[in-house]
Amino acid sequence: MNIVYKSMKYCINYDWCSFSVKLENEYAQLKAPQGYRLELYDGNNIYKHRAILLDTSGKKLFTILWFPHSSILDRRIASVQISNECLYACEEQKCLDLLYNVVPCTFNSFSRIDIAIDFEMSNRLMSITRKLHNGSMYIEGKQNGADWWHEGVFKGKKQKVPHCLNWGATSSKIKVKLYNKSREQHQDIEGGVAEKQYIVDKWKVLGMDVAKVWRLEFSIQGTGSMEWNKKPITWDNYFSSEWLWDVLCTLYTSRFVVRKKMGKKKGHHNDDEIVQYLNLPSQMPKLTAKRNDLPQESNAMISALRRMMKELEEPTTMANDAIFSRVVDTIESILKEGNLYAYFNRVTGTGLDEYVCRLYSSVGTGVVKYDEMDILGLHPSLSWD
């Protein structure tokens, strides 16, 4: 969706779309629709099988993962991700129609939706971006993630120039990223060849300077546990341009509040000056976590959950599949009896099924391989203290 709002050119798109479906049966046989190629691969640490559908030009349409390794999970649940190129070509409905031909299934819920807004970087915006990088400005209520920079020239002087800033804790359902999209697509240098030309082509249609495009991106993870106007997010929402604009403005209003660091923040009261970044209309937040009408969380149940989560990652539990499964059953009972699903999601940033799957690939006897990030301690287990 390309728009011009108050003289600013904006290119707005979905940049990620993944969702779960429920297969008619757990031993479903996939087939290739006429005129398409279906490639079968091994799955990942969660699902045993993976398949990719391509057209005759070799263009990837979507990936589907199915048949969970863990018997704890519903074997009929499958995960689908629509390819990035199809998102920019607005071919999601085509992909859905093909998916239902590949394997009989029904839509379950969205798992992740990323919304991106591309814009031309100005001197004013670059000045604010640099201050966000050096800490003299900040995003309200967001923890900083990794910031990336390179040595460049700004106002005639050599200095650090930021090209990617991230906000959002590991457990956050909504993460924010601001980065130099032209640099990523090699459009900031003469003769640079874009990895995703279809994105650059959209900028050209809008008449943007392809060498100066930055992107503000909101990643809504765990979308299935979110609501819009107190209702689950549906495909009708997704396919509505009005909804896309509304949810973008809502996310911008509530999740990208830039403030000067003036030392006027005291507890929940914040008098630090707000700085307008993009010129977008303000919206009242309509995107919320699902309402919970069940009893309040019990501190005793939370303590029991913490003990069992520690137990789940103990060497004795990880070495024995049967013990691991029994501990998971106990955790599931505690979540149900104590109504701790929302608490669990807040702490882990995911649901129990996905959390268990991440651990399950390393459960049992034999040789267990950990990647370099685990060895370096960059993927530490969550602290349940």
N, C-alpha and C positions, 0 to 999 in steps of 0.2 A: 504494500500500500504506500504510494507516494503522495505526499501532501505538502502544501505550502501554508504555514500558519504564522501570521503576523510577520511576514516577509522572510521567515526562515524555512528552508527546504529540509524536509524530513523524509527519510526512507524507512518505513516500519515493516518488519517482517517477523514471522515465527522462525527461530533459528534451531529449535529442537522440538521434537514431538515424539514422545514415547508413551505407550499405554499398555494395559493388560487386557487380554481377552480370555474367555472361557471356551475351551474346545468341547465338542460334542462328546468325545471320549478320550481317555488318557493315552490310548495307543493310536491316535489319529495318523492317517497316512496322507502326506502332503502330495499335491500334484501340480504340475506346471500348466497354467492356462495356455491355450493355443496361441502361438506367436511369442511366447516368453520363455526365458531360461531360469530354471530353479537350481541353485547350487547348494549342496549339502555339506556341512562341516561339523566338526566337533563343537560342543558348546563351550560354556565357561564354568566358573566355579559354582554357579547356581543351577544352570540348566545343562542337561546332557546333550541336547541337539540344537543346532543352529542352521538356518537356511537363509539365503539371500535371493530375492527375485530381481531379475534384470530384463530389460527389453532387448530387441535385436541390435541396438546400437551399443550395447554393453553398459547402458546407464543403470545404476542401482536404484531400485524403487523402494524397497524396504527390507528390513532384517527381522526375522522371527526366531525367538528362542523358546524351547518347550521341553517338557518332561523334567521337572526338578530332580536333582540328585537325592535330596532329602525326602524320605517317606513321610516326614512331618507335614510337608506342604501338600496342597491340593495338586494332584498330578494333571489336572485338566487346565490349570492356569498357564498361560503363555504370555511372553512379553514381546511387543512389537515396536520397532523404531522406524519411522519414515525417514528416507534419506534427505540430507540437507538440500540437495539440488531440487528435489520434488517440492520441498517447502517453498522455495523461492519461485518455482513455476506454478504454485497454487494447485498442485496435483494431488492433494490429500484425499479428495473424494475418489479419484481414480485409483489410488493405492488401496483404499478401503474396499472398493468393489473387487479388485483383484485378490485382496487378502481372503475375502469370503469365498472366492473361487478356488484358492489354493487349499484352504482347509475350512470345513464348517465350524463356525465359532460365533460367539456373541460378545459385544463390547462389555468390558467390566468397569474400568475406570482409567483416567489419565494418571500417569506416574510422574511425568516431568514435561513442562512446557517452558521454553525460553522465548522471551520477547525482546527484540532488539530495535533500537532507533538509531539510525545513522544520520550524521549532521556534519556540516563543514566547520572545522575548527577555526575560530577567530582569535585575535590577540587577547581580547577580554577573557574568553573561555580558557585560553592557554594559561593566562595569568592565574586564574582560579585553580586550574588543574595542578599547576606547579605548587600552589599553596596547600592543596590537599595532599600532595606528595611530601612536602617538607613539614607538615604538621601545623602550620599557622591557620589552616582551616580544617574542618572535619565533617564527616557525615554523621548526623544525629542518630544515636542508638545503634550504630554499626561498629563492630570490631574490624580493624584493618586486617587484611590478609597480606599476601605477597605483593610488593610493588616492584615494577621493573622499569629500568631506565637505561639510557645510552648516553654517551658523550656527544654533545651537539653544540650548535650555536644558537643562542637566544639573546636577542637585542644586541647582536654584534660581539658577544662574548662566549668563549667556550665554557660550558657548564653541563651539569647533569640535566638531561631532558627526560621526563617520565614518558613512558609509552603504554603502560598498563597498570591500573590500580584495581584492587579487589577489596570488597567488604563482605562480611558475613562470617559468623562462627561456623565451625564444622557442623553443629547441630541445627543451624538455621535453615528453615524451610525456604527462605527467599534470599538468594545471594545476588550481589550487585557487582558488575564489572564495567569499568570505563577504560577503553583502550583505543590505540591508533590503528584503525582498520586498514587504512591505506598502506601503512608500514607492513602489516601482516600480509597483505596481498601484493606487496612489492610495487605499489603504485607511487611511492614517494621518491622513487629514483627513475631517471629517464630510461625507457626501454624495458622496465620491469615487467615480467610476465606473471599475471595473476594465477594463483592456484584455483580460485573459484571465479572464473570470468563472468559467470551468471550474476554474481553480486555486483561486480563493477559495472556491468551493463545496465543494471537498475539505476545506479548513480548517474550514468550518462543520460538515461531517459529523462531524469529529473533536472539535468543540466548542472549537476554538482561538479566541483573541482575534484577529480578523482585522486589528486595527490594530497588532499587536506581533509579526508573524511575520518571522523572518529565515531566510535560506537558506545552507546550506553545500553547495557544488557541486563535484564532481570531474569534470573533462573528460578522458576517456581518448582521446587522439588517436593515430592509427596503431594502432587496436585490432587490426587484422589481424596486426600483428607482436608481439602480446602473447599469453601463454598463461595458462591457469588450471589449476593443478595439473599443469603441464607438458604440457597439451593445448590445441589451438586452441579459441578461444571460439566456441561454436555457438549456434544458435537454441534448442536444448534448455536451455543455460545461461540465455540471455536470458529465456526464458519461465518460469523457475523463481523463485518468490518467495524460496525458501531461498537461491538463488545471489545474488539481488539484495541480500539482507540480509548475506550473508557477504562479498561483494565491497565493499559499503559499509563494513562494520566493518573490513575489511582496509585499505582506503584511509585510513580515519580513523586507524587505529593506526599506519600507516607513513608517511602523508603529511600529517598534521595534528597534529604533536607540538608543543605550545605550551611554551615555556621562558621563565623570567625571565632578563633580561639581567643576569647577576651577574659577568661577567668570569672565569668558571671554565672556559671552553672553551679547550683547548690542543690544537691539531691535531685529530686524530680523537677525542680524549678530551674528553668534555663533562660537567662536573659542575653546570652550570646547572640549577636546580630545574625539574622538569616540572610544569606546571599542567593539571589536567583541565578541558577545556572542556565538551563534551557528555558525558553519562553513557552511553557506549556500551561494549559488551563488547570486550575486546582480542582481536585475531585475529592469528595468525601469517601473514605475507604469503604469499599464494598466487598473486598476480598478478605475473607476471614477463615479461621479454623472452624471445623464443624462444631456446632453447638453441642454441649454435653449436658443433658438433663438428668444424669445419674448422680448418686450421692457424692459428696466431696471425697477427695483422696485421703486415705488413712495413713498417718505417720507410721503406725505399726506395720501396715502392709508394705509401705515404701521400704522400711528397714528390712523386711523379709525379702523383698525383691532384690535389694542391693546385695544381700548375702548370697542369694542364688545366682546372681549375675557374676559375682566373683567366683563362685563354685564352678560355673560353666567354663571358665577359662583356666581352671586348675589343670596341671599336667595329668593327674589321674583321670579326670573327666575327658580331656582331649584325646587320651590314648585308648579310650574304650567307647565304641559306638553305642553300646547298650546303655551305659551310664550317662553318656551325653544326652541320649533321647529321653531318659527319665528326668534329668534335670530340666530339660526344655519343657517337658510336660508339666513339671511343678511350676516353672515360671509362667506358663500359659494359664495355669489355674489361679495363680496369684494375680495376674493381670485381670482376669475375668472377675474374680471375687472382690478384688480391691478397686475395680474400675480405674486401672492405672495405664490404660492404653495411651492416653494423651500425655501422661507423665513420661512414659517410655519413649514416645516420639520426640518429646522436648529434649530429653537427655541424649538420645542416640542419633537423632536426626533421621530416623527411619523406623519402619515397622518391625515387629518381631520376626516375621518370615525372612525378610532380607538380612537382618542382623544375624540370624541363625545360619543362613546360607553362607555368609562370609566366613564364619567359623568352621562350618561343616566340611569344607574342602580340605581342612587340615586335621580332621578327626580320624582316629583309628591307628592301626599298626602299619609297619612298612616305612619307606622313606618319605619324609615330608619336606617339601621344598618351600622356603620362604623367599620372596623377592628381595632385591637389594634395599628397597625402601624400608622393609620390615627389619632387616639386619641393622640398618643405620639408626633404627629407632624413630623413623619419621612417620610411622603409622602405629603409634602406641595404642594399647587398649584403653578404653574409657575408664576413668576413675569413678568408682561407685561409692566413694567415701562422702 
